[in-house]
Amino acid sequence: MPLTPSSPPRPPHTDRRARTSVALTAVLALLSFVMPLATDMYLPAFPTMADELRTNASGVQLTLTAFMVGLALGQLVFGPLSDRYGRRRPILIGTGICAVATALCAVAPSLEWMILLRWLTGVGGAAGLVVGRAVVADIARGEQAARLFGILMALGGVAPIVAPIAGGAVVTAAGWRAVFWVLAAASLVTFAAAYVIVPESLPAARRTPVGAGAVARSVRSVLADRAYLGFTGAFAFGSAALFCYISGSPFLLQNVLGLSVGQASAAFAAGALTATLSSALSARLVGRFTPWSLLLTGLVMLATAATVALAVTAADRLGRIAAFTLLALAFVGLGLVFANGTTLAIGAVPHAAGAGSAVLGTAQSALGALAAPLMGLGGDRTALPLFLGMTVSAGLALLCLAAAPRKQILGNS
């Protein structure tokens, strides 16, 4: 799919009060880095956690489920609140809650306490994700925003690569509770960095009224915007394709392709690395091509790779070379989707960037939660559900992009 050359750069937005600096970019990246770290770093500790907390694998899994539920709920809370009270306070409050709750996880006496504290960690940590995206929308527009989101996605994409490895090393050296002390320290560093560096990027004149009714109106306003819905759908269904892979990859890599546990871990990390490099490439390409063109190209790559993989799998001809080649193409496409989909969605509703960021993140989490359990319906010896889920998700993402009004697409790209 050929890319469309971008239009000439626009003048800076007159309401911008915060400058995009290296330090601010680093802190925003840290805000997006800590939550994936909190999700993946303690996974190697599940067996020892189950033994010490006197539960089974399903019980420990509930701690991850509680975290994801808290993450989704927290975005719906902190996003609209940041439209009312500004960006800085919600980030500091949420990051502080996250640091305290994570430290308490390290001394949790029972599974019930661990579930509650992991939920609270997700709620607090959501502030960094959702309000961080709103800060970008406040200080940048169009190509500049897409470039910044690309950098943040690239830096944040390192977390899924290093987290399981680092978590395994900490568990081996100091036990599972030490993982939460490390995560608490990371959250505390994030809080301190945000306190020192992150400015208030939303002027008082642009803030929404207070009250639950005003928050609801803010959410309704973004849901009524066709361009926002189209771009959010493209982003969320693209993310659903990734969740299909994450949930189905153990079956694909080990049972279908015959990789060892170590080889499968390396293959999973290679996929995350590919998406990370693609996000970095997207940040470089934005100066030459529009975010909409890059988003479309990424979705076409994703849909093509998934459809071919589905056909090859249905014909019982899927081998390692074909699988890794097609997955690499899909991950390159995903790297283009995340940064540019985020840019276009939040850019469509600059009057309610916090609410827009909240709905975007919640839609991503909800579709991921819906897609994940469906990947095991065909059994653990086939990749058909995985590639069918990726194909359907990519197709729906393209339909959502096509539904966005062309006039608004041009205006936000």
C-alpha positions in Angstrom: 0.0 0.0 0.0 1.7 3.3 -1.1 2.0 6.0 1.5 0.6 9.4 1.0 3.0 12.4 1.3 2.1 14.6 4.2 0.9 18.1 4.0 3.3 21.0 5.0 3.8 21.3 8.8 1.4 23.4 10.7 2.3 26.3 13.0 2.5 25.4 16.7 -0.7 25.4 18.7 -1.2 28.8 20.4 -2.5 27.3 23.7 0.6 25.1 24.3 2.3 26.0 27.6 4.6 23.0 27.9 7.5 22.3 25.6 8.4 18.9 24.3 11.8 18.3 25.8 14.0 15.3 26.1 13.3 15.2 29.9 9.6 15.4 29.4 9.6 12.7 26.7 11.6 10.5 29.0 9.2 10.9 31.9 6.2 10.3 29.7 7.9 7.2 28.4 8.6 6.1 32.0 4.8 6.5 32.8 4.0 4.2 29.9 6.9 1.8 30.8 6.0 1.0 34.5 2.5 -0.5 33.8 3.7 -3.1 31.3 6.5 -3.8 33.7 4.0 -4.3 36.6 2.0 -6.7 34.3 4.8 -8.9 33.1 7.6 -8.8 35.7 5.9 -11.0 38.3 4.7 -13.7 35.9 7.7 -15.9 36.6 6.8 -15.8 40.3 3.3 -17.4 39.9 4.3 -20.9 41.0 6.0 -19.7 44.2 3.3 -17.2 44.9 0.7 -20.0 44.7 2.6 -22.1 47.2 3.1 -19.4 49.7 -0.3 -17.9 49.5 -1.9 -21.4 49.7 -3.8 -21.2 46.4 -3.6 -22.6 42.9 -2.7 -21.3 39.5 -6.2 -19.9 39.0 -6.1 -18.1 42.3 -2.8 -16.3 41.4 -4.2 -15.5 37.9 -7.0 -13.5 39.7 -4.3 -11.1 40.8 -3.5 -10.3 37.1 -7.2 -10.1 36.3 -7.8 -7.7 39.2 -4.9 -5.5 38.0 -6.4 -5.4 34.4 -9.8 -4.5 35.8 -8.3 -1.7 37.9 -6.3 -0.5 34.9 -9.5 -0.2 32.8 -11.5 1.5 35.6 -8.7 3.8 36.5 -8.5 5.2 33.0 -12.2 6.0 33.0 -11.8 7.8 36.3 -8.5 9.7 35.8 -9.0 10.6 32.2 -12.1 12.8 32.6 -10.9 14.1 35.9 -7.8 15.4 34.2 -10.0 17.4 31.8 -11.4 19.1 34.9 -8.5 19.5 37.3 -5.6 19.6 34.9 -3.0 16.9 34.1 -0.4 17.3 36.8 -2.4 16.5 39.9 -4.1 13.3 38.6 -0.7 11.9 37.4 0.9 12.6 40.9 -2.1 11.2 42.8 -2.3 8.1 40.6 1.4 7.4 40.6 1.5 7.8 44.4 -1.3 5.3 44.9 0.5 2.9 42.6 3.7 3.1 44.5 2.1 2.6 47.9 -0.2 -0.3 46.7 2.8 -2.0 45.1 4.9 -1.8 48.2 2.0 -3.3 50.2 1.8 -6.2 47.7 5.3 -7.1 48.9 4.0 -7.8 52.4 0.5 -9.0 51.5 -0.4 -11.8 54.0 -3.0 -13.6 51.8 -4.4 -14.0 48.3 -7.4 -11.8 49.1 -5.2 -8.9 50.1 -3.0 -9.5 47.1 -6.0 -9.3 44.7 -7.3 -6.1 46.4 -3.9 -4.5 46.3 -3.2 -5.5 42.7 -6.6 -3.9 41.7 -5.6 -0.7 43.5 -2.2 -0.8 41.7 -4.0 -0.9 38.4 -6.4 1.9 39.3 -3.5 4.2 40.4 -1.1 3.2 37.5 -3.8 3.9 35.0 -3.3 7.7 35.6 0.2 7.6 34.1 -1.1 5.9 30.9 -4.3 7.8 30.3 -3.1 11.3 31.5 0.3 10.9 29.8 -1.5 10.5 26.4 -3.6 13.6 27.2 -0.4 15.6 27.9 0.9 14.7 24.5 -2.3 15.9 23.0 -2.0 19.2 24.9 1.5 20.0 23.8 1.6 18.6 20.2 -0.6 18.2 17.2 -0.6 16.3 13.9 2.8 15.1 12.8 4.5 16.3 16.0 2.1 14.3 18.1 2.5 11.2 16.0 6.3 11.5 16.2 6.1 11.8 20.0 3.7 8.9 20.4 6.0 6.8 18.2 8.9 7.5 20.5 6.8 6.7 23.6 5.5 3.5 22.0 9.1 2.5 21.1 10.4 3.2 24.6 7.4 1.6 26.3 7.7 -1.4 24.1 11.0 -2.4 25.8 9.1 -3.4 29.0 7.5 -6.6 27.6 10.9 -7.7 26.4 12.9 -7.2 29.6 10.2 -7.7 32.3 9.9 -11.5 32.3 13.7 -11.9 32.1 14.2 -9.3 34.9 11.4 -10.8 37.0 12.9 -14.3 36.7 16.3 -13.1 37.8 14.8 -11.3 40.9 12.7 -14.2 41.9 15.6 -16.6 41.7 17.9 -14.2 43.7 15.5 -12.9 46.3 12.1 -14.4 46.1 8.8 -13.3 44.6 8.1 -10.5 47.2 11.3 -8.8 46.0 9.7 -8.3 42.6 7.1 -6.0 44.2 9.8 -4.0 46.1 11.5 -3.4 42.8 8.2 -2.4 41.1 7.4 -0.1 44.1 10.8 1.5 43.7 10.2 2.0 40.0 6.8 3.6 40.8 8.4 5.9 43.4 11.1 7.0 40.9 8.3 7.7 38.4 6.4 9.8 40.9 9.5 11.8 41.7 10.3 12.4 38.0 6.8 13.4 37.3 6.8 15.8 40.2 10.0 17.5 39.1 9.5 17.5 35.3 5.9 17.2 34.1 4.3 20.6 33.8 0.7 21.5 33.9 -0.2 21.3 30.2 -3.9 22.1 30.3 -4.7 25.8 30.8 -7.6 26.6 33.2 -9.6 28.2 30.4 -9.7 24.8 28.6 -10.9 22.7 31.5 -14.3 21.2 31.8 -16.8 21.8 34.6 -16.7 19.7 37.7 -19.2 17.0 38.7 -20.3 13.5 37.6 -22.7 15.0 35.1 -20.0 17.0 33.5 -17.7 14.0 33.3 -20.5 11.9 31.7 -21.1 14.7 29.2 -17.4 14.8 28.4 -17.4 11.1 27.7 -20.6 11.3 25.6 -19.0 14.1 23.6 -16.1 12.0 22.5 -18.4 9.0 21.8 -20.5 11.2 19.5 -17.6 12.2 17.3 -17.5 9.9 14.3 -13.8 10.6 13.5 -12.8 9.7 17.1 -14.9 6.5 17.0 -13.4 5.5 13.7 -9.8 6.0 14.8 -10.4 4.5 18.3 -12.0 1.4 16.7 -9.0 1.0 14.4 -6.6 1.3 17.3 -8.6 -1.0 19.6 -9.2 -3.7 17.1 -5.6 -3.6 16.1 -4.7 -4.1 19.7 -7.2 -7.0 19.9 -5.1 -8.7 17.2 -2.1 -8.4 19.4 -4.0 -9.8 22.4 -5.0 -12.8 20.2 -1.3 -13.4 19.6 -0.3 -13.0 23.2 -3.0 -15.4 24.4 -2.5 -18.0 21.7 1.3 -17.7 21.3 2.2 -20.4 23.9 0.1 -23.0 21.9 1.5 -21.7 18.5 5.2 -21.6 19.5 5.4 -24.7 21.6 2.7 -27.1 20.5 2.4 -26.2 16.8 5.9 -25.1 15.9 7.7 -27.4 18.4 9.8 -24.8 20.2 11.2 -25.3 23.6 10.2 -23.0 26.5 13.4 -21.0 26.1 13.0 -20.7 22.3 9.4 -19.7 22.7 10.4 -16.9 25.1 13.0 -15.7 22.7 10.5 -15.7 19.8 8.0 -13.8 21.9 10.6 -11.2 22.8 11.6 -10.9 19.1 8.0 -10.1 18.3 7.9 -7.3 20.9 11.2 -6.0 19.7 9.9 -5.9 16.1 6.9 -3.8 17.1 9.2 -1.5 19.1 11.5 -0.9 16.2 8.5 -0.3 13.9 7.2 2.3 16.4 10.6 4.0 16.3 10.5 3.9 12.5 7.0 5.4 12.5 8.3 8.4 14.5 10.9 8.9 11.7 8.4 8.5 8.9 5.9 11.0 10.2 7.8 13.9 8.7 7.3 12.5 5.2 3.9 10.7 5.5 0.7 11.5 7.2 -0.3 9.6 10.4 -3.5 8.4 8.6 -1.3 6.9 5.7 0.9 5.2 8.2 -2.1 3.8 10.1 -3.7 2.5 7.0 -0.4 0.9 5.9 0.0 -0.7 9.2 -3.5 -2.2 9.2 -3.1 -3.5 5.6 0.2 -5.2 6.6 -1.5 -6.7 9.7 -4.5 -7.9 7.8 -2.4 -9.3 5.0 -0.1 -11.2 7.3 -3.0 -12.6 9.4 -5.1 -13.6 6.4 -2.2 -15.4 4.7 -1.2 -17.2 7.9 -4.9 -18.3 8.4 -4.9 -19.7 4.9 -1.6 -21.5 5.3 -2.7 -22.9 8.7 -6.0 -24.1 7.3 -4.1 -25.9 4.5 -1.9 -27.5 7.2 1.2 -26.0 5.7 2.3 -23.7 8.5 6.0 -24.1 9.2 8.5 -22.1 11.2 9.8 -20.0 8.4 6.3 -19.1 7.1 5.1 -18.4 10.7 8.0 -16.2 11.7 7.9 -14.3 8.4 4.2 -13.5 8.6 4.4 -12.7 12.3 7.2 -10.3 11.6 5.1 -8.5 9.0 2.2 -8.4 11.4 4.3 -6.9 14.2 5.8 -4.2 11.8 2.2 -3.3 11.0 1.2 -3.2 14.7 4.1 -0.8 15.4 2.6 1.6 12.8 -0.9 1.2 14.2 -0.3 2.1 17.8 1.3 5.5 17.6 -0.7 6.8 14.7 -4.0 5.4 15.8 -3.5 7.1 19.2 -2.5 10.4 17.5 -5.6 10.5 15.3 -8.1 9.4 17.9 -7.1 11.9 20.6 -6.4 14.6 18.0 -10.0 14.3 16.9 -11.2 15.5 20.4 -8.7 18.1 21.6 -11.5 19.7 23.8 -11.7 16.4 25.9 -8.3 14.8 25.5 -8.5 13.2 28.9 -11.9 11.6 28.3 -10.8 10.6 24.8 -7.6 8.9 26.2 -9.7 7.1 28.8 -12.2 5.7 26.3 -9.4 4.7 24.0 -7.5 2.8 26.7 -10.7 1.2 28.1 -11.7 0.0 24.6 -8.3 -1.5 24.2 -8.5 -3.4 27.5 -12.0 -4.5 27.0 -11.4 -6.0 23.5 -8.2 -7.6 24.7 -10.1 -9.2 27.6 -12.8 -10.4 25.2 -10.3 -11.8 22.6 -8.0 -13.6 25.0 -10.2 -16.5 26.2 -11.4 -17.2 22.7 -8.0 -18.3 21.6 -8.3 -21.6 23.4 -11.6 -22.7 21.9 -10.0 -24.9 19.2 -7.8 -26.8 21.6 -4.0 -26.4 22.3 -2.7 -28.1 19.2 -3.9 -25.7 16.5 -3.2 -22.1 15.5 -6.5 -21.6 13.7 -8.3 -19.6 16.5 -5.2 -17.4 16.8 -5.0 -16.4 13.1 -8.7 -16.3 12.7 -8.9 -13.9 15.6 -6.1 -11.7 14.2 -7.7 -11.7 10.7 -11.1 -10.7 12.0 -9.6 -8.0 14.3 -7.6 -6.5 11.5 -10.6 -6.5 9.2 -12.8 -4.7 11.8 -10.0 -2.2 12.3 -9.9 -1.4 8.6 -13.7 -1.0 8.6 -13.5 1.4 11.5 -10.9 3.5 9.7 -13.0 3.6 6.6 -16.0 4.8 8.6 -14.1 7.9 9.9 -15.2 11.1 8.0 -12.7 11.9 5.3 -12.8 15.6 6.0 -11.9 15.1 9.7 -9.2 12.6 8.7 -7.5 15.2 6.6 -7.9 17.8 9.3 -6.2 15.6 11.9 -3.5 14.1 9.8 
